[in-house]
Amino acid sequence: MVIEVQPPWKMNFDGVVHRGGAGSGVVFVTPQGEILPYSFTLTQLCSNNVVEYQALILGLEMAVDMKQLQLQVFGDSQLVVNQLLGSYEVKKPELRPYHDYAKKLMGWLGDVTIQHVPRKEN
């Protein structure tokens, strides 16, 4: 019996805060190279780090809904990525719920890697 192993999906996330509000974006790339872009407008005022976490969480929730158990995640937020990898401590109490929920979602997905990428590559 041959078990076919599917390559993982890729997901990039990014958040932005500006005077008019905040937004986040998620782009999935399937193993076949299909690009699935999503963007969201956030209605609450929040910090750059919260917006980055929200973008990540939206993407992870979508991956859970799509039952993508193998996922490579890329983001340009050094803080968010390193907090999830355990290299940085979560010092700000307002980030703790986002961090904990993102970790929970990653656990539901199974095989998830997360990596920092430079802003221009995200």
N, CA, C and O atoms as a MOPAC input file, in Angstrom:
PM7 MOZYME 1SCF
protein

 N      0.84200 1    -1.17500 1     0.00000 1
 C      0.00000 1     0.00000 1     0.00000 1
 C      0.89300 1     1.24600 1     0.00000 1
 O      1.82700 1     1.34800 1     0.79400 1
 N      0.60000 1     2.17200 1    -0.88100 1
 C      1.35400 1     3.41000 1    -0.97900 1
 C      0.50800 1     4.53300 1    -0.39700 1
 O     -0.63500 1     4.74300 1    -0.80300 1
 N      1.08600 1     5.24800 1     0.55500 1
 C      0.39500 1     6.39800 1     1.14000 1
 C      0.96500 1     7.64900 1     0.49500 1
 O      2.16300 1     7.92300 1     0.57000 1
 N      0.08900 1     8.39000 1    -0.13300 1
 C      0.53100 1     9.61500 1    -0.80500 1
 C      0.53400 1    10.76500 1     0.19500 1
 O     -0.48700 1    11.06000 1     0.81700 1
 N      1.66900 1    11.40200 1     0.34200 1
 C      1.79600 1    12.52800 1     1.25600 1
 C      1.59500 1    13.82100 1     0.46400 1
 O      2.29900 1    14.09400 1    -0.50900 1
 N      0.62000 1    14.59900 1     0.90800 1
 C      0.34900 1    15.87200 1     0.24700 1
 C      1.33000 1    16.92700 1     0.75300 1
 O      1.60400 1    16.99600 1     1.95100 1
 N      1.86000 1    17.74800 1    -0.15300 1
 C      2.68600 1    18.86800 1     0.31300 1
 C      1.82100 1    19.85200 1     1.10500 1
 O      0.61300 1    19.93700 1     0.88300 1
 N      2.42800 1    20.58000 1     2.01300 1
 C      1.64000 1    21.51900 1     2.81500 1
 C      1.17500 1    22.72800 1     2.01000 1
 O      1.79000 1    23.11400 1     1.01600 1
 N      0.08200 1    23.30500 1     2.46300 1
 C     -0.34700 1    24.60100 1     1.95700 1
 C      0.57800 1    25.64400 1     2.57600 1
 O      1.19700 1    25.39800 1     3.61200 1
 N      0.66800 1    26.79800 1     1.94300 1
 C      1.42200 1    27.92700 1     2.49900 1
 C      0.44100 1    29.04800 1     2.79800 1
 O     -0.55000 1    29.24000 1     2.09400 1
 N      0.74300 1    29.78400 1     3.86200 1
 C     -0.11500 1    30.90600 1     4.23600 1
 C      0.76200 1    32.08400 1     4.66100 1
 O      1.62800 1    31.94000 1     5.52300 1
 N      0.53400 1    33.23500 1     4.05800 1
 C      1.16600 1    34.48300 1     4.49000 1
 C      0.09800 1    35.32400 1     5.16200 1
 O     -1.04600 1    35.37300 1     4.71000 1
 N      0.47800 1    35.98300 1     6.24100 1
 C     -0.46200 1    36.88700 1     6.92500 1
 C      0.20400 1    38.23600 1     7.13100 1
 O      1.42500 1    38.33400 1     7.24800 1
 N     -0.62400 1    39.27600 1     7.17200 1
 C     -0.10900 1    40.62400 1     7.42400 1
 C     -1.24500 1    41.49500 1     7.94100 1
 O     -2.40300 1    41.31700 1     7.56300 1
 N     -0.90200 1    42.42200 1     8.79400 1
 C     -1.86900 1    43.38000 1     9.32000 1
 C     -1.33300 1    44.77700 1     9.14600 1
 O     -0.12200 1    44.99000 1     9.08600 1
 N     -2.25500 1    45.74400 1     9.06500 1
 C     -1.84800 1    47.13900 1     8.89600 1
 C     -2.78400 1    48.03500 1     9.69600 1
 O     -3.99700 1    47.83000 1     9.73500 1
 N     -2.18500 1    49.03000 1    10.32900 1
 C     -2.95600 1    50.03900 1    11.05300 1
 C     -2.65800 1    51.37700 1    10.40500 1
 O     -1.50200 1    51.70900 1    10.14200 1
 N     -3.71800 1    52.14700 1    10.14800 1
 C     -3.55400 1    53.49200 1     9.59700 1
 C     -4.60700 1    54.39700 1    10.22200 1
 O     -5.45100 1    53.93500 1    10.99100 1
 N     -4.56000 1    55.65900 1     9.89900 1
 C     -5.47100 1    56.62900 1    10.50700 1
 C     -6.94100 1    56.25900 1    10.34700 1
 O     -7.75500 1    56.50900 1    11.23500 1
 N     -7.26600 1    55.66600 1     9.21700 1
 C     -8.65600 1    55.33300 1     8.93700 1
 C     -9.13600 1    54.03900 1     9.56700 1
 O    -10.32000 1    53.71600 1     9.46700 1
 N     -8.25700 1    53.29000 1    10.21100 1
 C     -8.65600 1    52.02000 1    10.80800 1
 C     -7.56600 1    50.97700 1    10.68600 1
 O     -6.37600 1    51.28900 1    10.71600 1
 N     -7.99000 1    49.74100 1    10.54800 1
 C     -7.02900 1    48.64500 1    10.47600 1
 C     -7.54700 1    47.59000 1     9.50900 1
 O     -8.74700 1    47.47700 1     9.25900 1
 N     -6.61500 1    46.83100 1     8.98100 1
 C     -6.98700 1    45.76300 1     8.06700 1
 C     -5.99900 1    44.62800 1     8.16800 1
 O     -4.89800 1    44.77700 1     8.69800 1
 N     -6.41100 1    43.50300 1     7.65400 1
 C     -5.51600 1    42.35500 1     7.65000 1
 C     -5.70000 1    41.58300 1     6.35900 1
 O     -6.74500 1    41.64200 1     5.71100 1
 N     -4.66100 1    40.86700 1     6.01200 1
 C     -4.69900 1    40.07300 1     4.80000 1
 C     -4.09000 1    38.71100 1     5.02200 1
 O     -3.16600 1    38.53400 1     5.81500 1
 N     -4.63700 1    37.75100 1     4.29500 1
 C     -4.15300 1    36.38100 1     4.33600 1
 C     -4.10200 1    35.88800 1     2.89700 1
 O     -5.04100 1    36.09400 1     2.12800 1
 N     -3.01500 1    35.24300 1     2.54400 1
 C     -2.89700 1    34.63900 1     1.21300 1
 C     -2.49700 1    33.17600 1     1.39600 1
 O     -1.47200 1    32.86400 1     2.00200 1
 N     -3.32800 1    32.29400 1     0.85700 1
 C     -3.00600 1    30.86800 1     0.84200 1
 C     -2.45100 1    30.51500 1    -0.52400 1
 O     -2.89500 1    31.04900 1    -1.54000 1
 N     -1.48100 1    29.61400 1    -0.54800 1
 C     -0.97000 1    29.05900 1    -1.79300 1
 C     -1.10000 1    27.54500 1    -1.66700 1
 O     -0.51100 1    26.93000 1    -0.77800 1
 N     -1.88300 1    26.95400 1    -2.57100 1
 C     -2.09800 1    25.50500 1    -2.53200 1
 C     -0.87200 1    24.78400 1    -3.08400 1
 O     -0.03400 1    25.40700 1    -3.73700 1
 N     -0.75600 1    23.49400 1    -2.83500 1
 C      0.36500 1    22.73500 1    -3.39900 1
 C      0.40300 1    22.78900 1    -4.93300 1
 O      1.46000 1    22.60000 1    -5.53600 1
 N     -0.74200 1    23.04600 1    -5.55700 1
 C     -0.80100 1    23.15400 1    -7.01800 1
 C     -0.45600 1    24.55700 1    -7.51200 1
 O     -0.45200 1    24.81000 1    -8.71600 1
 N     -0.16300 1    25.47900 1    -6.57400 1
 C      0.21600 1    26.83600 1    -6.95100 1
 C     -0.94400 1    27.81000 1    -7.07200 1
 O     -0.74900 1    28.95800 1    -7.47300 1
 N     -2.14800 1    27.36600 1    -6.73100 1
 C     -3.30700 1    28.26100 1    -6.76700 1
 C     -3.19400 1    29.27700 1    -5.63200 1
 O     -2.89000 1    28.91000 1    -4.49700 1
 N     -3.43900 1    30.55300 1    -5.93700 1
 C     -3.32200 1    31.62700 1    -4.95000 1
 C     -4.72200 1    32.05200 1    -4.51600 1
 O     -5.56800 1    32.39100 1    -5.34400 1
 N     -4.95000 1    32.02700 1    -3.19600 1
 C     -6.24800 1    32.37700 1    -2.62500 1
 C     -6.06600 1    33.56200 1    -1.68300 1
 O     -5.71600 1    33.36700 1    -0.51900 1
 N     -6.29800 1    34.80200 1    -2.16300 1
 C     -6.10500 1    35.98400 1    -1.31500 1
 C     -7.40300 1    36.38500 1    -0.58900 1
 O     -8.49700 1    36.28400 1    -1.14500 1
 N     -7.25400 1    36.83500 1     0.65100 1
 C     -8.37900 1    37.31800 1     1.45100 1
 C     -7.94200 1    38.59000 1     2.16400 1
 O     -6.80200 1    38.70400 1     2.61400 1
 N     -8.86500 1    39.54700 1     2.26000 1
 C     -8.56600 1    40.75800 1     3.03300 1
 C     -9.75800 1    41.07800 1     3.92400 1
 O    -10.90200 1    40.76200 1     3.59700 1
 N     -9.47000 1    41.70600 1     5.04400 1
 C    -10.48000 1    41.99100 1     6.05700 1
 C    -10.28400 1    43.40800 1     6.57500 1
 O     -9.15500 1    43.86600 1     6.74700 1
 N    -11.38200 1    44.09000 1     6.81900 1
 C    -11.35200 1    45.38900 1     7.47000 1
 C    -11.71500 1    45.16500 1     8.93200 1
 O    -12.72600 1    44.53400 1     9.24200 1
 N    -10.89000 1    45.68400 1     9.81600 1
 C    -11.13700 1    45.53300 1    11.25100 1
 C    -11.79400 1    46.80100 1    11.77100 1
 O    -11.37900 1    47.90700 1    11.42400 1
 N    -12.80100 1    46.64600 1    12.58800 1
 C    -13.58800 1    47.80200 1    13.02100 1
 C    -13.08500 1    48.43900 1    14.30800 1
 O    -13.47100 1    49.56500 1    14.62300 1
 N    -12.24700 1    47.75900 1    15.04900 1
 C    -11.77100 1    48.32300 1    16.31400 1
 C    -10.39500 1    48.96100 1    16.14800 1
 O     -9.61500 1    48.57400 1    15.27800 1
 N    -10.11900 1    49.93000 1    16.98600 1
 C     -8.78100 1    50.52100 1    17.01500 1
 C     -7.87400 1    49.58600 1    17.80200 1
 O     -8.22500 1    49.13300 1    18.89100 1
 N     -6.72100 1    49.30600 1    17.24700 1
 C     -5.79600 1    48.41900 1    17.95100 1
 C     -4.36800 1    48.66900 1    17.48800 1
 O     -4.12600 1    49.38100 1    16.51300 1
 N     -3.44200 1    48.07400 1    18.19900 1
 C     -2.01700 1    48.25700 1    17.90300 1
 C     -1.61400 1    47.40800 1    16.69600 1
 O     -2.34700 1    46.51200 1    16.27500 1
 N     -0.43700 1    47.70800 1    16.15300 1
 C      0.10500 1    46.91000 1    15.04500 1
 C      0.21900 1    45.43900 1    15.41600 1
 O     -0.10600 1    44.56500 1    14.61200 1
 N      0.67900 1    45.16500 1    16.63100 1
 C      0.86800 1    43.77100 1    17.03900 1
 C     -0.45900 1    43.02700 1    17.15500 1
 O     -0.54300 1    41.85400 1    16.79000 1
 N     -1.49000 1    43.69400 1    17.65700 1
 C     -2.81400 1    43.07100 1    17.74400 1
 C     -3.34300 1    42.77800 1    16.34500 1
 O     -3.91200 1    41.71400 1    16.10500 1
 N     -3.15600 1    43.72300 1    15.41900 1
 C     -3.62000 1    43.51400 1    14.04100 1
 C     -2.88100 1    42.34300 1    13.39600 1
 O     -3.48800 1    41.55300 1    12.67300 1
 N     -1.59900 1    42.22500 1    13.64700 1
 C     -0.83200 1    41.09300 1    13.11000 1
 C     -1.38200 1    39.77300 1    13.66000 1
 O     -1.57700 1    38.81400 1    12.91400 1
 N     -1.62600 1    39.73500 1    14.96500 1
 C     -2.20000 1    38.52300 1    15.56000 1
 C     -3.57300 1    38.22200 1    14.96400 1
 O     -3.89400 1    37.06800 1    14.68100 1
 N     -4.38400 1    39.27000 1    14.77400 1
 C     -5.71700 1    39.05700 1    14.21900 1
 C     -5.63700 1    38.50300 1    12.79900 1
 O     -6.42500 1    37.63100 1    12.43300 1
 N     -4.70400 1    38.99200 1    12.00300 1
 C     -4.52500 1    38.46600 1    10.65000 1
 C     -4.14300 1    36.99100 1    10.70900 1
 O     -4.70200 1    36.17200 1     9.97900 1
 N     -3.19900 1    36.65500 1    11.57100 1
 C     -2.77600 1    35.26400 1    11.73100 1
 C     -3.95000 1    34.39000 1    12.15400 1
 O     -4.16300 1    33.31800 1    11.58900 1
 N     -4.70700 1    34.84100 1    13.13800 1
 C     -5.83100 1    34.06100 1    13.66200 1
 C     -6.90300 1    33.85300 1    12.58900 1
 O     -7.44200 1    32.75300 1    12.46000 1
 N     -7.21400 1    34.89000 1    11.82600 1
 C     -8.19200 1    34.74000 1    10.74100 1
 C     -7.73500 1    33.66100 1     9.75800 1
 O     -8.52900 1    32.82300 1     9.33200 1
 N     -6.46100 1    33.69200 1     9.40600 1
 C     -5.92400 1    32.68800 1     8.49300 1
 C     -5.95800 1    31.28600 1     9.08200 1
 O     -6.31800 1    30.33000 1     8.39500 1
 N     -5.58500 1    31.16100 1    10.35500 1
 C     -5.59400 1    29.84600 1    10.99800 1
 C     -7.01300 1    29.30600 1    11.11000 1
 O     -7.24200 1    28.11400 1    10.90800 1
 N     -7.97200 1    30.18000 1    11.43200 1
 C     -9.37300 1    29.74600 1    11.49800 1
 C     -9.84900 1    29.24500 1    10.13300 1
 O    -10.56400 1    28.24700 1    10.04300 1
 N     -9.44800 1    29.94600 1     9.08000 1
 C     -9.81300 1    29.51800 1     7.72900 1
 C     -9.18500 1    28.16500 1     7.40600 1
 O     -9.83400 1    27.30200 1     6.81500 1
 N     -7.92700 1    27.98000 1     7.79100 1
 C     -7.24900 1    26.70900 1     7.54300 1
 C     -7.94500 1    25.56700 1     8.29200 1
 O     -8.07700 1    24.46500 1     7.76000 1
 N     -8.38800 1    25.82900 1     9.52300 1
 C     -9.12500 1    24.82100 1    10.28800 1
 C    -10.41800 1    24.47900 1     9.55000 1
 O    -10.75800 1    23.30500 1     9.40100 1
 N    -11.13700 1    25.50100 1     9.08900 1
 C    -12.39100 1    25.27600 1     8.35900 1
 C    -12.15900 1    24.48700 1     7.06700 1
 O    -12.99200 1    23.67000 1     6.67400 1
 N    -11.02100 1    24.73900 1     6.40900 1
 C    -10.70600 1    24.04600 1     5.15700 1
 C    -10.05800 1    22.68100 1     5.40300 1
 O     -9.74700 1    21.95100 1     4.46200 1
 N     -9.85800 1    22.34900 1     6.69200 1
 C     -9.24800 1    21.07700 1     7.09000 1
 C     -7.85200 1    20.87800 1     6.48900 1
 O     -7.48800 1    19.78000 1     6.06900 1
 N     -7.09400 1    21.95700 1     6.46200 1
 C     -5.70100 1    21.89500 1     5.99200 1
 C     -4.81100 1    21.60000 1     7.19200 1
 O     -4.44200 1    22.50300 1     7.94300 1
 N     -4.47500 1    20.33300 1     7.36200 1
 C     -3.74100 1    19.92600 1     8.55000 1
 C     -2.24000 1    20.14700 1     8.43800 1
 O     -1.52900 1    20.09900 1     9.44200 1
 N     -1.75800 1    20.38700 1     7.23800 1
 C     -0.34300 1    20.71000 1     7.03400 1
 C     -0.27000 1    22.12800 1     6.50600 1
 O     -0.85500 1    22.44000 1     5.46800 1
 N      0.44100 1    22.98400 1     7.20900 1
 C      0.45400 1    24.39100 1     6.83600 1
 C      1.80600 1    25.00400 1     7.17300 1
 O      2.32800 1    24.82900 1     8.27400 1
 N      2.36200 1    25.72600 1     6.20500 1
 C      3.56000 1    26.53400 1     6.44600 1
 C      3.09400 1    27.98100 1     6.51200 1
 O      2.51500 1    28.49600 1     5.55600 1
 N      3.34700 1    28.63300 1     7.63800 1
 C      2.87200 1    29.99500 1     7.88000 1
 C      4.04800 1    30.95700 1     7.81900 1
 O      5.10900 1    30.69800 1     8.38600 1
 N      3.84400 1    32.07700 1     7.12000 1
 C      4.87800 1    33.10300 1     6.98300 1
 C      4.28800 1    34.46000 1     7.35900 1
 O      3.18400 1    34.80500 1     6.93700 1
 N      5.03300 1    35.22400 1     8.15500 1
 C      4.60200 1    36.56700 1     8.52600 1
 C      5.79700 1    37.46800 1     8.72300 1
 O      6.89600 1    37.00700 1     9.02900 1
 N      5.57100 1    38.77400 1     8.54400 1
 C      6.67900 1    39.71400 1     8.69100 1
 C      6.75700 1    40.34100 1    10.08200 1
 O      7.61000 1    41.19500 1    10.32400 1
 N      5.88600 1    39.93300 1    10.99000 1
 C      5.94600 1    40.44100 1    12.35800 1
 C      6.90900 1    39.58000 1    13.17100 1
 O      6.58900 1    38.45900 1    13.56500 1
 N      8.08300 1    40.13000 1    13.40900 1
 C      9.08300 1    39.40000 1    14.17900 1
 C      8.56300 1    39.06300 1    15.57200 1
 O      8.82000 1    37.97700 1    16.09100 1
 N      7.83000 1    40.00100 1    16.17500 1
 C      7.32100 1    39.78700 1    17.51700 1
 C      6.34400 1    38.61300 1    17.54900 1
 O      6.50700 1    37.69700 1    18.35500 1
 N      5.34200 1    38.63100 1    16.69000 1
 C      4.31800 1    37.58000 1    16.68500 1
 C      4.94900 1    36.22300 1    16.38900 1
 O      4.69600 1    35.25500 1    17.10600 1
 N      5.75900 1    36.14300 1    15.35400 1
 C      6.37200 1    34.86900 1    14.97300 1
 C      7.24200 1    34.33600 1    16.11100 1
 O      7.14600 1    33.16000 1    16.46100 1
 N      8.08300 1    35.18200 1    16.68700 1
 C      8.98500 1    34.71300 1    17.74500 1
 C      8.25400 1    34.39100 1    19.04400 1
 O      8.68700 1    33.51800 1    19.79500 1
 N      7.14900 1    35.08700 1    19.31800 1
 C      6.35700 1    34.72000 1    20.49300 1
 C      5.74800 1    33.33500 1    20.29700 1
 O      5.70600 1    32.53800 1    21.23400 1
 N      5.27600 1    33.04500 1    19.08900 1
 C      4.68100 1    31.73400 1    18.83600 1
 C      5.72700 1    30.61900 1    18.80600 1
 O      5.42700 1    29.47500 1    19.14600 1
 N      6.93300 1    30.94600 1    18.40500 1
 C      8.02500 1    29.96100 1    18.42200 1
 C      8.59200 1    29.75800 1    19.82500 1
 O      9.31600 1    28.79500 1    20.07500 1
 N      8.25900 1    30.67100 1    20.74100 1
 C      8.76100 1    30.57200 1    22.10700 1
 C     10.08500 1    31.27200 1    22.33900 1
 O     10.63900 1    31.19400 1    23.43600 1
 N     10.61100 1    31.96600 1    21.31400 1
 C     11.87400 1    32.69600 1    21.45900 1
 C     11.68900 1    33.99700 1    22.23200 1
 O     12.59500 1    34.45000 1    22.93100 1
 N     10.49000 1    34.60200 1    22.09500 1
 C     10.17200 1    35.83400 1    22.81500 1
 C      9.06600 1    35.53400 1    23.81000 1
 O      8.18000 1    34.71700 1    23.56000 1
 N      9.14000 1    36.20900 1    24.93400 1
 C      8.11600 1    36.11600 1    25.95100 1
 C      6.95700 1    37.04600 1    25.57400 1
 O      7.16800 1    38.09100 1    24.95900 1
 N      5.74400 1    36.66100 1    25.94300 1
 C      4.58300 1    37.54600 1    25.73500 1
 C      4.48900 1    38.42300 1    26.97500 1
 O      3.97600 1    37.99300 1    28.00900 1
 N      4.98500 1    39.65400 1    26.87100 1
 C      5.05400 1    40.54600 1    28.03100 1
 C      3.80600 1    41.40900 1    28.18900 1
 O      3.40500 1    41.73400 1    29.30600 1
 N      3.19500 1    41.77900 1    27.06100 1
 C      2.02500 1    42.66700 1    27.14300 1
 C      0.76200 1    41.84500 1    27.37500 1
 O      0.43800 1    40.95800 1    26.58500 1
 N      0.05500 1    42.14200 1    28.45700 1
 C     -1.15000 1    41.35700 1    28.78900 1
 C     -2.20600 1    41.37700 1    27.68000 1
 O     -2.94500 1    40.40700 1    27.51500 1
 N     -2.28200 1    42.46100 1    26.92800 1
 C     -3.30100 1    42.53500 1    25.87000 1
 C     -3.01500 1    41.58000 1    24.70700 1
 O     -3.91300 1    41.28000 1    23.92000 1
 N     -1.76600 1    41.10000 1    24.59200 1
 C     -1.42200 1    40.15100 1    23.53200 1
 C     -1.63500 1    38.69500 1    23.95300 1
 O     -1.73500 1    37.81500 1    23.09700 1
 N     -1.70500 1    38.43600 1    25.24300 1
 C     -1.80300 1    37.05600 1    25.74600 1
 C     -2.99900 1    36.28300 1    25.16700 1
 O     -2.81400 1    35.14800 1    24.73000 1
 N     -4.23000 1    36.85600 1    25.14300 1
 C     -5.35200 1    36.06900 1    24.59100 1
 C     -5.15400 1    35.72300 1    23.11600 1
 O     -5.52000 1    34.63200 1    22.68000 1
 N     -4.58000 1    36.64100 1    22.35300 1
 C     -4.33600 1    36.38100 1    20.92800 1
 C     -3.30300 1    35.27100 1    20.75900 1
 O     -3.47900 1    34.35700 1    19.95400 1
 N     -2.22700 1    35.36800 1    21.52900 1
 C     -1.16600 1    34.36100 1    21.48200 1
 C     -1.72400 1    32.97900 1    21.83400 1
 O     -1.48200 1    32.00300 1    21.12300 1
 N     -2.46700 1    32.91000 1    22.93100 1
 C     -2.98800 1    31.62700 1    23.39200 1
 C     -3.95300 1    31.01900 1    22.37000 1
 O     -3.92500 1    29.81200 1    22.12900 1
 N     -4.80000 1    31.84900 1    21.77600 1
 C     -5.76400 1    31.34700 1    20.79600 1
 C     -5.04500 1    30.88300 1    19.52600 1
 O     -5.40600 1    29.85600 1    18.95100 1
 N     -4.04000 1    31.62900 1    19.08900 1
 C     -3.27000 1    31.22600 1    17.90300 1
 C     -2.59000 1    29.88200 1    18.15300 1
 O     -2.58200 1    29.02100 1    17.27300 1
 N     -2.02300 1    29.69700 1    19.33900 1
 C     -1.37500 1    28.42000 1    19.68600 1
 C     -2.39900 1    27.27800 1    19.67400 1
 O     -2.10700 1    26.17800 1    19.20400 1
 N     -3.59300 1    27.55200 1    20.19200 1
 C     -4.64300 1    26.53700 1    20.21000 1
 C     -5.02300 1    26.13600 1    18.77900 1
 O     -5.14700 1    24.95100 1    18.47100 1
 N     -5.20700 1    27.13600 1    17.91100 1
 C     -5.54400 1    26.85100 1    16.51200 1
 C     -4.43500 1    26.04300 1    15.83700 1
 O     -4.71200 1    25.10200 1    15.09300 1
 N     -3.20000 1    26.40800 1    16.09600 1
 C     -2.07500 1    25.67600 1    15.51100 1
 C     -2.08000 1    24.22300 1    15.98800 1
 O     -1.73800 1    23.31900 1    15.22600 1
 N     -2.46200 1    24.00100 1    17.22700 1
 C     -2.55500 1    22.64500 1    17.76400 1
 C     -3.65900 1    21.84700 1    17.07700 1
 O     -3.49800 1    20.65000 1    16.83500 1
 N     -4.77500 1    22.49500 1    16.76300 1
 C     -5.87100 1    21.81700 1    16.07000 1
 C     -5.45500 1    21.40800 1    14.66100 1
 O     -5.90700 1    20.38500 1    14.14800 1
 N     -4.59400 1    22.20900 1    14.03900 1
 C     -4.20100 1    21.92100 1    12.66600 1
 C     -3.22600 1    20.75300 1    12.58600 1
 O     -3.24000 1    19.99900 1    11.61300 1
 N     -2.40600 1    20.60100 1    13.57300 1
 C     -1.45600 1    19.49000 1    13.54400 1
 C     -0.07500 1    19.92300 1    13.10800 1
 O      0.69700 1    20.44000 1    13.91500 1
 N      0.24900 1    19.71700 1    11.83500 1
 C      1.59400 1    19.97300 1    11.32900 1
 C      1.69500 1    21.40600 1    10.80400 1
 O      1.46100 1    21.67100 1     9.62400 1
 N      2.04700 1    22.31800 1    11.70400 1
 C      2.15100 1    23.73200 1    11.33600 1
 C      3.55300 1    24.22700 1    11.65100 1
 O      4.07700 1    24.00200 1    12.74200 1
 N      4.15000 1    24.90400 1    10.68200 1
 C      5.40500 1    25.60000 1    10.94100 1
 C      5.14200 1    27.08200 1    10.75500 1
 O      4.26900 1    27.47500 1     9.98100 1
 N      5.89600 1    27.89600 1    11.46400 1
 C      5.75100 1    29.34300 1    11.31900 1
 C      7.14100 1    29.94400 1    11.17600 1
 O      8.08400 1    29.53700 1    11.85400 1
 N      7.24700 1    30.90500 1    10.29300 1
 C      8.56000 1    31.46900 1     9.97300 1
 C      8.43800 1    32.96300 1     9.70100 1
 O      7.47200 1    33.42300 1     9.09300 1
 N      9.43100 1    33.70500 1    10.16000 1
 C      9.49700 1    35.14200 1     9.87000 1
 C     10.06600 1    35.35500 1     8.47600 1
 O     11.02200 1    34.69200 1     8.07300 1
 N      9.46600 1    36.28700 1     7.75000 1
 C      9.98900 1    36.69100 1     6.44600 1
 C     10.11000 1    38.21100 1     6.42100 1
 O      9.32000 1    38.89900 1     7.06800 1
 N     11.07100 1    38.74200 1     5.69500 1
 C     11.18900 1    40.19400 1     5.59800 1
 C      9.90800 1    40.80200 1     5.00600 1
 O      9.22300 1    40.17400 1     4.19800 1
 N      9.60700 1    42.01400 1     5.41700 1
 C      8.38000 1    42.69200 1     4.98100 1
 C      8.21500 1    42.68000 1     3.47400 1
 O      7.11600 1    42.44300 1     2.97400 1
 N      9.29100 1    42.93300 1     2.74100 1
 C      9.18200 1    43.01200 1     1.27300 1
 C      8.87200 1    41.65900 1     0.63200 1
 O      8.44500 1    41.60700 1    -0.52100 1
 N      9.08400 1    40.55900 1     1.37100 1
 C      8.78700 1    39.22300 1     0.83800 1
 C      7.42600 1    38.71200 1     1.27100 1
 O      6.99800 1    37.64200 1     0.83900 1
 N      6.73400 1    39.47500 1     2.12900 1
 C      5.45800 1    38.98700 1     2.66800 1
 C      4.31800 1    39.40700 1     1.76600 1
 O      3.16100 1    39.09300 1     2.04600 1

